[in-house]
Amino acid sequence: MEVDAHIRAMIPWPGAFNTLRVEGEGRQLKIFKTILSRRAQGRPGEIVRVDEHGILVAAAEGGLLLRELQLEGRKRMTAEELIRGTKIEVGTFLE
């Protein structure tokens, strides 16, 4: 999947970035680790699942499970840690 390859190519520098809406505000999201998923169904960029395993985002073919991230203004952390302190809703789109 092209998105996964792009993310791996950008680590550690310059990094792979997206924008995530948190409480109505766009916040920069840096992505460090992902796992490919063939089960994700949704529109590209749509968050389709949020649980202890990570944040599953649909892509053109399948999706990506985001496992390690850094939200603007915060330290690098696992998706599970981010989910505990940030309300991320299914149906939200990464921009």
N, C-alpha and C positions, 0 to 999 in steps of 0.2 A: 504494500500500500504506500502510495507516494507521501502521504502526510506523516506516517511513521518514519520513513526514510529521511524526510526533511528534519523532523525533530531530532533524530539521532545525529544528523550531520551538523546541527547547530550547537551541540553540546561540546565543550563547556562554553564556547564563545561563538557567536554573539548571543545565542539562546533562541529558543522558539517562543514566540509571544502570541497572545490572544487577548481579547477583552471580555471580561465576565461582568455581567450586571449583578451587583450585590446591593440589596436594599435600594434599588432604583438608580444606583450610581455605577458608571462604567469603571471598572478597576482592571489594571493590567495584570495578566496572569502569565507567568513564565512556566513552561512545561519542561520537566527534566526526564521523567521516566514514564513509558507507556507500555501497554500490552495490546497486541492486535486482537480484535474480536470479530468473529464472523456472524455473530448472532444479533448485533445491534440493528434495530429497525427504526428508522426515523429520517427526518430531513437532515442533510449535511449540516453539522454544527450544532445540532439539537442535543441537549442533555437528556438521555433516555433512562438513566438509572443512577441513583446516588445511594451507596451503601458502604459497609466496612471494607469492601474490596477496592473501592475507588469510584471515580466519576466516569460513567460510560457515555461517550459522545458519538453520535452517528456520523458516518462519512458516506461518500458516494457508494462505496462497497463495504459493508460491514461497519466497523467502528473502531474506536480506540478507548481503552480503559486507562484513564489518567491515574497514575500511581504516586508520582512525586511532583510537587508543584511549589510555586512561590507566588502568593498574592501580593500585589503592590502594598508596600508598607509593612510586610511581615517577613519572617524568616522562611527559609526553605523547609518544607515538611511533607509528610506523607499525605495522601488524599484523605485518609481516615482522620488524621489530626485536623486538617483544614475543615472537614465536614462537621466535626465536633464544635468548632467555634464560629462557623459561618453558615448561614441558611442558604443553601443552593437548591433550587427547585427544579424538578423534572419539567421539561418543556422549555426551559431557558435556552437561549442560543448563545454560543460563543461568537463573538464578532471579529 
